[in-house]
Every structure is written in structure tokens, then in C-alpha cells.
Amino acid sequence: MASGWEWDDTLFSGAAAHYRRGRLPYAPGLADVLDRALRPDGQGRLIDVGCGPGTVALRLAHLFREVVGVDPDGGMITEAERAADLAGVAGKARWVRARAEELPADLGKFAVAVFAQSFHWMDRDLVAATVRGMLLPGGSLVHISDLKTETRSVDGLPHPAVPHAAMGDVVRRYLGPVRRAGRGVLPQGTPGGEAVVLSRAGFSGPRRHVVPGGQALERTCDDVVAGVFSLSSSAPHLFGSRREDFEADLRALLRAASPLGRFSERVPSTEVFIWGKDGPTDP
Ligand SMILES: C[S@@+](CC[C@H](N)C(=O)[O-])C[C@H]1O[C@@H](n2cnc3c(N)ncnc32)[C@H](O)[C@@H]1O
């Protein structure tokens, strides 16, 4: 993790209740792409590390005998349990409150491990080594994130774009100019370059897939506000007693940007890297 920053358990504090509503979904073809790429036989087990409210584990549950989601945030685990119930898959889903650095030893072996926009929060060398040891021979590690290199114009869609830049200004007015994360700050953001880390841990590959996004979405002010509170950099706890004032200012900005209270967005494309447990020299 970035030098000078230390993980603490407030990182996503209060964000879970806003997560499903606020975050844009992964591209709709994600499960199909992984089904074709991984060819699971339906009998395997999947572990989703940094699972949040179960976003990816639940999207993939039909491809596995059991899915195990791990996350240190109690709110996220509660949301994941609720979502699994609603999806009718609670019987094959297990949720574990733990940091990836302290994965319980009794979780067993897995065919697939998923990290969806979570690996950058971890002690990556340690976690990569531990998870590699938890994969069965022939197993895969799947790294999932929104594709960062595309522009998602809303030209031609019925509502204005979400005023992200102006919203960032409001956040900075309350939280200061440097990106916040838990009890600390992250001036340089979270680290990239996971390919180096995963190669160093002995994984082979990767195979890259881009699952196409671009589908039009209509978002309400409530959705957009939830999106802000779902982020570690503007999680509810960071505003303390000024949270209501912040929300009022944010909503005033949104009303000015869209008097009808509707915004257009597009689903991001999803970038997937699939790594093999077994390096080229392994038996
Ligand atoms: C951006 S969210 C992604 C959630 C989910 N995977 C998704 O794609 O929607 C990042 C998640 O990583 C979790 N996380 C942060 N640090 C972690 C750690 N050291 N070990 C395990 N999970 C962690 C957070 O609690 C949060 O739920």
C-alpha cells in the first residue's frame, strides 16, 4: 500500500448502506465472459476477497457450488447476507468478516478467487501468496475493475451528465484538498501495477477481457448521493457532525444541474484479468 498510509477499519465505514444503490454496475456480460473463460463445472468453490455487499460473488453464484465472500467491514457483510437472501442463494453463500491479510485457515480450497476493485487496499504481496496457496491446481485468480481508459459520453441521452467535477469541489470544501482514506490521507491514490505483484507471487498470465459497457442508465439525485457516500474518499464517517450540511450542499448542486432530478450515465466497461495459479515452470 502507499507509503505512509495505514489501513484502518473505518475505511468504508457507513458506506455499505449506500453501495448497491450508488455504485454503477459491472458490465452486464461479466458472468457470461467468466463462464466462457473459466469453464466452471458448477461443482467448484469461489472466494471473493474484499467482496463488499457481495456484488460479484452473487453475480457468479450460479456457476459454483459455493461462494465465500470475505470483507472486514461489518456493514458490507450485512448487506451481502441480505442480498444473498433476496437472490435466493443464501444456501450456497458464506460471508466471512475478515481482512484479506488474516484469512481464516479453515476456508478450504477454491477453484477461483476474485478481487473486484479491492486488491489495491491490501498488503498485496502477502495476500497474493496466501490466496495462491488456497487455490486448487489449475485454479484462477480474477482481477476485476471498471475500465479506466474509456470516456463515457452521455451525448444523445435524455438527461444531463452527473456533475462529477463540481461534486468533487464540494467534497474537498468539507474534507480538504487531499484524498481521505479511513483515518489517513492518500495523496498519491491507491497503487496500480498489480501485474508485477501477481507475477512475483508465481501466477501465470494474465488473459485480459474487456466486457463491453455503454448501456444507458437513468440516475436519480438519491442514486448520485448514494454513489458519493459509497466511496472510501467520501464515506459518511468522514463528515462527522457536518454530514447533513454536506448532503444539503450536494443536493443543492444536483438540483441546479438537473431541475428534474434525473441524470444520464453509461455503464462502464469491465476489465478482467485472469491469472493462473500454476506458473509455466510448475508441474
Ligand atoms: C470498492 S469496494 C469493492 C466491493 C466489491 N468487491 C465490488 O466490486 O463491488 C472495496 C472493498 O474492499 C474491502 N477491503 C478493503 N480493505 C480490505 C482488506 N485489507 N481485506 C479485505 N477487504 C478489504 C472494503 O471493505 C470494501 O468492501
The ligand as an SDF file (V2000), in Angstrom:
LIG
                    3D

 27 29  0  0  0  0  0  0  0  0999 V2000
  -14.5150   -0.6970   -3.7440 C   0  0  0  0  0  0  0  0  0  0  0  0
  -15.1310   -1.9150   -2.6370 S   0  0  0  0  0  0  0  0  0  0  0  0
  -15.4310   -3.2710   -3.7620 C   0  0  0  0  0  0  0  0  0  0  0  0
  -16.5220   -4.1960   -3.2760 C   0  0  0  0  0  0  0  0  0  0  0  0
  -16.8940   -5.3060   -4.2540 C   0  0  0  0  0  0  0  0  0  0  0  0
  -15.7860   -6.2050   -4.4770 N   0  0  0  0  0  0  0  0  0  0  0  0
  -17.3770   -4.7370   -5.5650 C   0  0  0  0  0  0  0  0  0  0  0  0
  -16.7150   -4.9270   -6.5660 O   0  0  0  0  0  0  0  0  0  0  0  0
  -18.4420   -4.1290   -5.5720 O   0  0  0  0  0  0  0  0  0  0  0  0
  -13.6770   -2.4410   -1.7900 C   0  0  0  0  0  0  0  0  0  0  0  0
  -13.9530   -3.4370   -0.7030 C   0  0  0  0  0  0  0  0  0  0  0  0
  -12.6960   -3.9370   -0.2500 O   0  0  0  0  0  0  0  0  0  0  0  0
  -12.7950   -4.1160    1.1410 C   0  0  0  0  0  0  0  0  0  0  0  0
  -11.4450   -4.1020    1.7230 N   0  0  0  0  0  0  0  0  0  0  0  0
  -10.6720   -3.0210    1.9760 C   0  0  0  0  0  0  0  0  0  0  0  0
   -9.5260   -3.4100    2.5560 N   0  0  0  0  0  0  0  0  0  0  0  0
   -9.5610   -4.7500    2.6320 C   0  0  0  0  0  0  0  0  0  0  0  0
   -8.6760   -5.7380    3.1450 C   0  0  0  0  0  0  0  0  0  0  0  0
   -7.4930   -5.4010    3.6540 N   0  0  0  0  0  0  0  0  0  0  0  0
   -9.0630   -7.0340    3.0840 N   0  0  0  0  0  0  0  0  0  0  0  0
  -10.2480   -7.3930    2.5410 C   0  0  0  0  0  0  0  0  0  0  0  0
  -11.1300   -6.4940    2.0470 N   0  0  0  0  0  0  0  0  0  0  0  0
  -10.8010   -5.1950    2.0920 C   0  0  0  0  0  0  0  0  0  0  0  0
  -13.6440   -2.9520    1.6190 C   0  0  0  0  0  0  0  0  0  0  0  0
  -14.1980   -3.1770    2.9000 O   0  0  0  0  0  0  0  0  0  0  0  0
  -14.6720   -2.8590    0.5010 C   0  0  0  0  0  0  0  0  0  0  0  0
  -15.8230   -3.5950    0.7900 O   0  0  0  0  0  0  0  0  0  0  0  0
  1  2  1  0
  2  3  1  0
  2 10  1  0
  3  4  1  0
  4  5  1  0
  5  6  1  0
  5  7  1  0
  7  8  2  0
  7  9  1  0
 10 11  1  0
 11 12  1  0
 11 26  1  0
 12 13  1  0
 13 14  1  0
 13 24  1  0
 14 15  1  0
 14 23  1  0
 15 16  2  0
 16 17  1  0
 17 18  1  0
 17 23  2  0
 18 19  1  0
 18 20  2  0
 20 21  1  0
 21 22  2  0
 22 23  1  0
 24 25  1  0
 24 26  1  0
 26 27  1  0
M  CHG  2   2   1   9  -1
M  END
$$$$
